[in-house]
Amino acid sequence: MPYILTGRWTLGQGLCKLWLVMDYLLCSASAFNIVLISYDRFLSVTRAVSYRNRQGMPHQAVAKMIAVWVLAFLLYGPAIIFWELVVGRRHVPEYECFAEFYYSWYFLLSASMLEFFSPFISVAFFNLSIYLSIRRRRLHSREAQLHLQLSEPASAAGKAIPPSHHCGSGMKLAVRGSIISQTSSPSLCKMDPSSSRAAQPSRLSRDKKIAKSLAIIVCVFAICWAPYTLLMIIRAACRGRCIQHHWYEVTFWLLWLNSAINPFLYPLCHSSFRRAFSKILCPRRHTTPLSAVLRTGQ
């Protein structure tokens, strides 16, 4: 804030580099976390069985989150710290604070490919894959319901259906209708068709909400990041002479805005985020009083 108001950096080079590392790190980690969360939603919809099997292994999630922050630091951190040592001299004036690669368009183009274009393409791909998966699942569920409706009059008319054939057709319908079941016991053969038909629409509606939330996240990410990324490359190519500085400031604050609204955007789009934020911000609502526990035990 003092730097923006006065136009002079008076806190020294050490704090300048610390500020730049944190600034670039947090913005890059925000973009990479969007990719990680979208990938997690992609697995939960397209590979639901294997995804649920991994729910009891939190070390994989921790490893992925650590990898996101390490990659975000490696993208800009070493360049901010060691650029002037590699080049051999300092380009930033004494009372200003910006990265040494400020006008290195080739470095900024390479970094923007990893920071914006690759995350945007990845998140768009995950979102499109989820949509196509939901569409295929809806078609399969309609076929399953039609098959059940055709088979019910036949059984009501007194046509005997061998138990093994009924069990095999039930297994086929369960797979094609994307009814998640991990048991190999005969309980699948006893599954009520009405319950399976009731479970499919609820799951499809939930997956549809996931696809819509991802679409919102993709659009907000693109709106907030695209102007900054494009102007950053253009400004570096023409060394700041073709774009006025205040336009760059506007895009930079738009970039910060994306990181500011994400904590509100994700709880609005995902119920799991709402529950997690509620537990963190309002822990008393989720704690069971000791008296209630004692009464339950009695």
N, C-alpha and C positions, 0 to 999 in steps of 0.2 A: 504493500500500500504506500509506504513512503517513496518507493522508487517510481510508482505510477504518478503520484501527486507532484513530486519535485523534479522527476526526470534525471536524478542523479543517484547512483548507487554508492553509498557511503559506509557499507558494512564489511568491506574487504573482499578479497578474491576467494578466501576459503568459504565464507558463507554464500558467496555467489555460486560457487560450484556445487555446494550442498543443496542450495535452492533449485538449481537447474537439474541436478540428478533426481531430486524428489519430484519435481514437476513433470519431467519426461517419464519417470518411472511410473507414477500414479496414473497418468493418462494412458500409457501403453498397457499397463496392467488392466485398466478398465476395459480396453478393447479386447485383450486376450481372454479376460474373464467372460465376456459376452460369448466368445467362441466356445469356451469350455462349458458354460451353462447350456448353450444351444446344442452342443454335442451330447451332453447328458440327457437333454429332452429327446434328442434324436434316438438314442439308445433305449430310452424308456418306452418309446412308442413302437419302434421297428423291431426291437429285440427284447421284448418284455420279459420273457422267461429267464434268459441269461442275466438281464439287468437286475431282476429281483434276487437271483442267486448271489449276486455280488453286494447286496445291501448290507450284509453282515461283515464286510471287509472294508472298514473305513480307511485303512492305510493306503489303499489305492486312490481314494479321493484326496487324501492329504498329499500324496506324492504328485498328483496332477496340479494341485493348487501351488505347491512349492515350485514346480516346473514353470508355471505361468509367471510367477514373480521373478525367477531367475532369468527367463527369456526376456522379460520386460526390462530388466536391468542391463543385460548384455546388449540390447539393441542400441541404447544411447549412452549408458553409464561410462564404459571405457572411453568412448570418443569424447565425452565432456571432460573427463579427468586428464586424459593423456594426449589430446589432440595437439596442443601447443608443443609438447615434448617431441612428438613425432615430426611435426612440421619444422620446428626449430625456432619459432618466434611467436609472439602473441599478437593477434589481430584486433582484439577487443580493446577499445579505449579504456582509460583508467577508471573513469566514473560511470561506466556502463556495464551492464550485466546481461550477456546473451552468449549462446554457445559459439565456439570457434568455427563450427561447420555451418554457420548461419547463411553463408553465401556459397556453400559447396553443393551445387545442385545435383551432382552425381551421387553424393552420399545421401542427400535428402530423398532423391528418387528411389534409391535402393531401400532406405529405411521405411519410406512410405509404402512400398510394396508389402513389407512385412507388418506394418502397423495399421494400414487401412485397407488396401486392396485385397490382400489375402484374407483378413478377417471378414470383410464384407462378402467376398465370394463364398467363403466357407459357411457363414451363417445363412446366406441365401440358399446355398445348396442343402443344408440341413432342413431349412424351412420347407423347401420344395419337396424334399424326400418325405417329410412328415405328411405333407398334404397328399402326395400320391399314395402313401401307405394308408391313410385314412380313407381315401377314395376307393382303393382296392378292397379294404376291409368292409366298407359299406356295401359294395357290390356282392361280396361273398356272403355277407349276412342276409342280404335279400334273397340270394339263391338258397341259403339254408332255410330261411323261413318258408319259402315257396315249396321246398322239398318236404318240410314237416307238414305243411298244410295239405299236400297231396297224399302223404302217407297216412295221416290221421283218418280220413274217410275210408281208406282201404282196410285199416285195422278195425274200424267200427262196423264195417260191413261183414265181418266174420272171416276175413282172409287171414290165415295163420302166417305169421312171419317168424322164421327160425330165430332163436335167441342169438346165435352167433352172427347172423346177418344183421340183426338189429343193432348188436354191439358194434359191428364194423362200420355200419352207416353212421352211428352216433359218433364214433371216433373221427370219421371223415368230416362230418359236419362241425365237430368241435375244432378241427384244425382249420377248415376253410372259413369258418366264422370267426376265427381268432379268439375263441374262448380259451382263456389261459387255464391250463390244468396240468400239473406236474406229477400227478399220481398215475400209476400203472395198474391200480387195483380195479376190480369189477365195478367200483362205485360209479365210474364214468358211464357204464351201461345203464345205470339206474337214474341217470340225470333226467330231470323233468324238462321237456322241451319248452314249457312255458317259462321256466326260470332262466333257461339259456337265452330265450328271446328277450327277456326283460333285462338280462345282464348286458347284452350287446349294445342296445341304444345308449345306456348310461356310459359305457366305456367309449363309444364312438363320440358322444357329446363331449366327454372329458378331453379326448384327443383333439377334437375340433377346437376346443378352447385353447389348448396348448399351441396349435398351429396359428391361431389368431394372435395370441400373445407374442409368439416369435415374430410374426409379421410386423407387429407394432414396434418391437425392439429393433428389427432390421431397419425400418423406416426412420426411426428416431436416430439411430446410429449413423445412417447415411446422411441425414440432414445436418447433423452436428459436425461430422468429420469431413465430409467432402469439400466444403468451401475452404477450410483451413489447409487441407492436404494439397489442393490444387494451387491455391495462392502461395503456399510455401515453396512449391517447386518453381512456379513462375517467377516469384520474387528472387529466388536464388539464381535463376538463369539470367535474369537481367540486372542482378546485383542491386535490387531495390529501387531502380529508377523508373520502372513501368507501373508500379502500384503504390498508391499513397499509403502512408503508415497507418492511418486510422482504420483503413479497411482490414489490414492485417490484425489490428487489435480487436476488431469486431469478430473476426473468425476465431481468434484465440479464445475470447470469452465464450463463444458458442461451443468451442471444444470443451471448455471447463463446465459448461452447462450440462453437457451429456453426463459427465461424472457426477454432477450434483443431483440430477433427476433420476438416475438409475436406482438409488435406494428407495425411491417412491414408485418408480415404474415397475420394478419386479414384484413387490407385494401386491400391486394392483392387478398384475397379470397372472400371478401364481399363488394359489392358496397355501402351498408349502412355505413360500417366503413370508406370507402373512403370519402363519403360525410361528415361524422362527423369530421374526421380529417381535411378535407379541410376547414370546417367552423371554426375549432379551430385555425389552423395554418395560414389560409389566410382569415380573416374575411372581408377584404375589397372587396373581390370578390363576397361576398354574401350580401352586403349591397346595398340597392337601393338608388341612389342619390336623394336628396330632389327635385331637378329640375325635375327629371323624374316622381316623385310622383305627383308634381304639374301639370305637363303636362297630366298625366293620369287622374287626377281629373277634369281638364278642358275638 
